[in-house]
Amino acid sequence: MSGIGPTPLSTLATPALFALSDRTIIVSGGGRGLGLSVARGCLEAGANVAAVDLLPVPTEPEWSEYQEIAKANGVSLSYYNLDISNSDAVQQVFTRIFQDAPSKSPIRGMFLAAGVPSSLTVLDSSIEYWRKVFDVNTAGSFLCCKAFADEWLRRNKTDGSPGVGGASIVLTASVAGHVANRQIPCSAYSASKAAVIQMAKSFAAEWGKLGIRVNAVSPGYIKTVMTAGIVAARPGYEEDMVNSTLLGRASTGDEYRGPAVFLLSEASSFIIGADIVVDGGHAA
């Protein structure tokens, strides 16, 4: 543009805006399902990936297949067992992940996919049940974000000026955090994910000028191991969910690789405090 000099992005070709090279990305829930799909996307975009999950070992054969993808792209895929609702464990594991990251590929992003569903009515729910859902979906996201910011800010002092080259956090919310789920009673889940949407905005307000962008993605109905149990227990649920979308189908984990890489990359450098709804038109 006339009268405007070079900008941090002006020297990058458009495809390079979406690259995640020379960095390491943390992916919670990275042992299976949505998290593992996002991990693949990050690997293919050039990032090293540190996957964390409650599972003792990640899901096969996908994990071995993605190790081959990592090898083909000259990056690494590592695994850390972690209960994200345990505050001491989160801090310890995140400190280790930051220390383990290669000096030429420091931690610069995190995608939080770990979560638990709920399918009880309000009258059938105990306070202990609600707390369990919130402990993982909301408190777990808080603990991971806090640990990430603490470790990243201690290693990356800034003058408060926004710009390219910082870090990006992407939280997984849900379309259920936007609209009532008429297909299944899940008030605890919906409330926990609505909180995640506001967390993304609030954390962005605190950390944006320190170099950390925070955004959220709100998926619609995804075919995963987590949702398979609900489908099996509730005949007609999947058909109702599919019929509620404008596309007339469910999504797969692979359809979130693109939004995740976009929000973790320089392509979204001016996007902060946003929630990207990826729901096939369910909430339209």
C-alpha positions as CSV (number, residue, x, y, z in Angstrom):
1,M,0.0,0.0,0.0
2,S,1.3,3.5,-0.9
3,G,3.0,5.2,2.0
4,I,3.2,2.1,4.1
5,G,6.6,0.4,4.6
6,P,7.3,-3.3,5.0
7,T,5.3,-5.2,7.6
8,P,6.2,-8.4,9.5
9,L,4.0,-10.4,7.2
10,S,4.8,-8.6,3.9
11,T,7.9,-10.8,3.2
12,L,6.0,-14.0,3.6
13,A,4.3,-15.7,0.7
14,T,0.7,-16.6,1.5
15,P,1.3,-20.4,2.0
16,A,4.0,-19.6,4.5
17,L,1.5,-17.8,6.7
18,F,0.0,-21.1,7.5
19,A,3.3,-22.9,8.3
20,L,4.1,-24.0,11.8
21,S,7.8,-24.6,11.2
22,D,10.5,-23.9,13.9
23,R,8.1,-24.3,16.8
24,T,6.6,-26.9,19.1
25,I,2.9,-27.2,19.7
26,I,1.3,-28.7,22.8
27,V,-1.9,-30.7,22.1
28,S,-4.0,-31.8,25.1
29,G,-6.3,-34.8,24.4
30,G,-3.6,-35.6,21.9
31,G,-3.7,-39.4,22.4
32,R,-6.9,-40.0,20.4
33,G,-9.9,-38.4,18.6
34,L,-10.0,-34.7,17.8
35,G,-6.7,-34.0,19.6
36,L,-4.8,-36.6,17.6
37,S,-6.3,-35.3,14.3
38,V,-5.1,-31.8,15.2
39,A,-1.7,-33.2,16.1
40,R,-1.4,-34.6,12.6
41,G,-2.3,-31.2,11.2
42,C,0.4,-29.5,13.2
43,L,3.0,-32.1,12.1
44,E,2.1,-31.7,8.5
45,A,2.4,-27.9,8.9
46,G,6.0,-28.4,10.1
47,A,5.7,-28.3,13.9
48,N,7.0,-30.6,16.6
49,V,4.1,-31.8,18.7
50,A,4.0,-32.6,22.4
51,A,0.8,-34.6,23.0
52,V,-0.7,-34.9,26.5
53,D,-3.5,-37.2,27.5
54,L,-5.0,-39.1,30.4
55,L,-4.6,-42.4,28.4
56,P,-1.6,-44.4,29.6
57,V,-0.6,-44.8,25.9
58,P,-2.0,-43.2,22.8
59,T,-4.4,-44.8,20.3
60,E,-3.0,-47.2,17.7
61,P,-2.6,-47.6,14.8
62,E,-3.0,-43.9,14.4
63,W,-0.1,-43.0,16.7
64,S,2.4,-45.1,14.8
65,E,1.1,-43.7,11.5
66,Y,1.6,-40.2,12.7
67,Q,5.1,-41.0,13.9
68,E,5.8,-41.8,10.3
69,I,4.3,-38.4,9.2
70,A,6.5,-36.7,11.8
71,K,9.6,-38.5,10.4
72,A,8.7,-37.6,6.8
73,N,8.4,-33.9,7.8
74,G,11.6,-33.8,9.9
75,V,9.8,-33.1,13.1
76,S,8.9,-35.0,16.3
77,L,5.8,-36.4,18.0
78,S,6.2,-37.0,21.8
79,Y,3.7,-38.2,24.4
80,Y,3.1,-37.1,28.0
81,N,0.6,-38.8,30.3
82,L,-1.4,-36.1,32.2
83,D,-4.6,-35.6,34.1
84,I,-5.3,-32.0,33.3
85,S,-7.6,-31.6,36.3
86,N,-4.6,-32.2,38.6
87,S,-3.0,-28.7,39.1
88,D,0.4,-30.0,40.5
89,A,0.7,-32.5,37.6
90,V,-0.1,-29.9,35.0
91,Q,2.6,-27.5,36.2
92,Q,5.2,-30.3,36.4
93,V,4.4,-31.7,33.0
94,F,4.3,-28.3,31.3
95,T,7.6,-27.3,32.8
96,R,9.1,-30.6,31.4
97,I,7.6,-30.0,28.0
98,F,9.0,-26.5,27.8
99,Q,12.4,-27.8,28.9
100,D,12.3,-30.7,26.4
101,A,11.4,-28.6,23.4
102,P,14.3,-28.2,21.0
103,S,16.0,-24.8,21.3
104,K,15.5,-24.2,17.6
105,S,11.8,-25.2,17.9
106,P,10.5,-23.6,21.1
107,I,7.0,-23.9,22.4
108,R,4.8,-21.4,20.6
109,G,1.3,-22.8,20.7
110,M,-1.2,-25.0,22.4
111,F,-4.4,-26.7,21.2
112,L,-6.7,-27.9,24.1
113,A,-8.9,-30.8,23.0
114,A,-9.1,-32.7,26.2
115,G,-12.7,-32.9,27.6
116,V,-15.5,-35.1,28.9
117,P,-19.1,-35.3,27.7
118,S,-22.3,-35.3,29.8
119,S,-25.7,-36.8,29.1
120,L,-27.7,-36.5,32.3
121,T,-30.8,-34.3,32.9
122,V,-30.5,-31.5,35.5
123,L,-32.8,-33.5,37.9
124,D,-30.6,-36.6,37.5
125,S,-27.4,-34.7,38.0
126,S,-25.6,-34.5,41.4
127,I,-23.3,-31.6,42.3
128,E,-20.4,-34.1,42.2
129,Y,-21.3,-35.0,38.6
130,W,-21.3,-31.3,37.6
131,R,-18.0,-30.7,39.4
132,K,-16.4,-33.6,37.5
133,V,-17.4,-32.2,34.2
134,F,-16.2,-28.7,35.1
135,D,-13.0,-30.0,36.6
136,V,-11.9,-31.3,33.2
137,N,-13.6,-29.1,30.7
138,T,-13.3,-25.7,32.4
139,A,-10.8,-26.0,35.3
140,G,-8.5,-28.3,33.2
141,S,-8.4,-25.7,30.4
142,F,-7.7,-23.0,33.0
143,L,-4.8,-25.0,34.5
144,C,-3.3,-25.7,31.1
145,C,-3.6,-22.1,30.0
146,K,-2.1,-20.8,33.2
147,A,0.8,-23.2,33.1
148,F,1.5,-22.4,29.5
149,A,1.4,-18.7,30.0
150,D,3.6,-18.9,33.1
151,E,6.3,-21.0,31.3
152,W,6.1,-19.0,28.1
153,L,6.2,-15.5,29.6
154,R,9.2,-16.4,31.8
155,R,11.1,-17.4,28.7
156,N,9.8,-14.6,26.4
157,K,10.0,-11.1,27.8
158,T,8.2,-8.6,25.7
159,D,7.8,-4.8,25.8
160,G,4.0,-5.1,25.6
161,S,3.9,-4.4,21.8
162,P,1.7,-6.7,19.8
163,G,3.1,-8.3,16.7
164,V,4.0,-11.5,14.9
165,G,6.2,-14.1,16.5
166,G,4.4,-14.7,19.8
167,A,2.4,-17.6,21.0
168,S,-1.1,-18.9,20.2
169,I,-3.5,-20.8,22.5
170,V,-6.6,-22.4,21.0
171,L,-9.3,-23.8,23.4
172,T,-11.9,-26.3,22.3
173,A,-15.4,-25.0,23.3
174,S,-18.6,-26.3,21.6
175,V,-21.6,-25.3,19.7
176,A,-23.4,-26.5,22.9
177,G,-21.9,-23.5,24.5
178,H,-23.8,-21.3,22.1
179,V,-27.3,-22.9,21.8
180,A,-29.3,-25.4,23.9
181,N,-28.8,-29.0,22.8
182,R,-32.3,-30.2,22.0
183,Q,-31.0,-33.7,21.0
184,I,-29.7,-34.7,24.3
185,P,-29.7,-33.4,27.9
186,C,-26.2,-32.1,28.6
187,S,-26.5,-29.0,30.7
188,A,-23.3,-29.6,32.6
189,Y,-21.3,-30.0,29.4
190,S,-23.0,-27.0,27.8
191,A,-22.3,-24.7,30.7
192,S,-18.7,-25.9,31.0
193,K,-18.1,-25.1,27.3
194,A,-19.9,-21.7,27.5
195,A,-17.4,-20.9,30.3
196,V,-14.5,-21.9,28.0
197,I,-15.7,-19.4,25.3
198,Q,-15.6,-16.6,27.9
199,M,-12.2,-17.9,29.2
200,A,-10.7,-17.4,25.7
201,K,-11.9,-13.8,25.6
202,S,-10.8,-13.0,29.2
203,F,-7.4,-14.6,28.8
204,A,-6.9,-12.9,25.5
205,A,-7.5,-9.5,27.2
206,E,-4.8,-10.3,29.8
207,W,-2.1,-11.8,27.6
208,G,-2.6,-10.2,24.1
209,K,-0.2,-7.4,24.6
210,L,2.3,-9.8,26.2
211,G,2.5,-11.8,23.0
212,I,0.0,-14.6,23.6
213,R,-3.1,-14.8,21.4
214,V,-6.0,-16.8,22.8
215,N,-9.0,-18.0,20.7
216,A,-11.5,-20.8,20.8
217,V,-13.0,-23.3,18.4
218,S,-16.6,-24.5,18.8
219,P,-17.1,-27.8,17.1
220,G,-20.5,-29.3,16.2
221,Y,-21.2,-33.0,16.3
222,I,-18.0,-35.0,15.6
223,K,-17.8,-38.7,15.1
224,T,-15.2,-39.7,17.8
225,V,-14.7,-42.4,20.3
226,M,-16.1,-40.0,22.9
227,T,-19.4,-39.5,21.1
228,A,-19.7,-43.2,20.0
229,G,-20.8,-44.1,23.5
230,I,-23.5,-41.6,23.6
231,V,-24.8,-42.7,20.2
232,A,-24.9,-46.3,21.3
233,A,-26.8,-45.5,24.4
234,R,-29.4,-43.2,22.7
235,P,-31.0,-44.6,19.5
236,G,-32.0,-41.7,17.2
237,Y,-29.5,-39.3,18.7
238,E,-27.1,-39.3,15.7
239,E,-29.9,-38.9,13.2
240,D,-31.3,-35.9,15.2
241,M,-27.9,-34.3,15.3
242,V,-27.2,-34.8,11.6
243,N,-30.6,-33.4,10.7
244,S,-30.0,-30.3,12.7
245,T,-27.0,-29.3,10.5
246,L,-27.3,-27.4,7.2
247,L,-24.9,-29.9,5.7
248,G,-27.0,-32.9,6.8
249,R,-24.0,-34.8,8.2
250,A,-21.7,-35.2,11.1
251,S,-18.1,-33.9,11.1
252,T,-14.9,-35.8,11.5
253,G,-11.8,-34.9,13.4
254,D,-9.9,-34.2,10.2
255,E,-12.2,-31.2,9.5
256,Y,-10.7,-29.4,12.4
257,R,-7.1,-29.6,11.3
258,G,-7.5,-26.6,9.1
259,P,-9.1,-24.3,11.7
260,A,-6.5,-25.4,14.3
261,V,-3.5,-24.7,12.0
262,F,-5.0,-21.4,11.0
263,L,-5.4,-20.2,14.5
264,L,-2.0,-21.5,15.6
265,S,-0.2,-19.8,12.7
266,E,0.7,-16.3,11.5
267,A,-2.3,-16.5,9.1
268,S,-4.4,-15.5,12.1
269,S,-2.1,-12.9,13.6
270,F,-4.8,-10.3,14.1
271,I,-7.4,-12.7,15.5
272,I,-7.7,-12.7,19.2
273,G,-10.5,-13.3,21.7
274,A,-12.5,-15.0,19.0
275,D,-14.6,-18.1,18.9
276,I,-14.7,-19.9,15.5
277,V,-17.9,-22.0,15.2
278,V,-17.3,-25.1,13.1
279,D,-20.6,-26.8,13.3
280,G,-21.9,-27.5,9.8
281,G,-24.5,-24.8,10.3
282,H,-26.1,-26.3,13.5
283,A,-26.4,-22.9,15.2
284,A,-27.1,-20.9,12.0
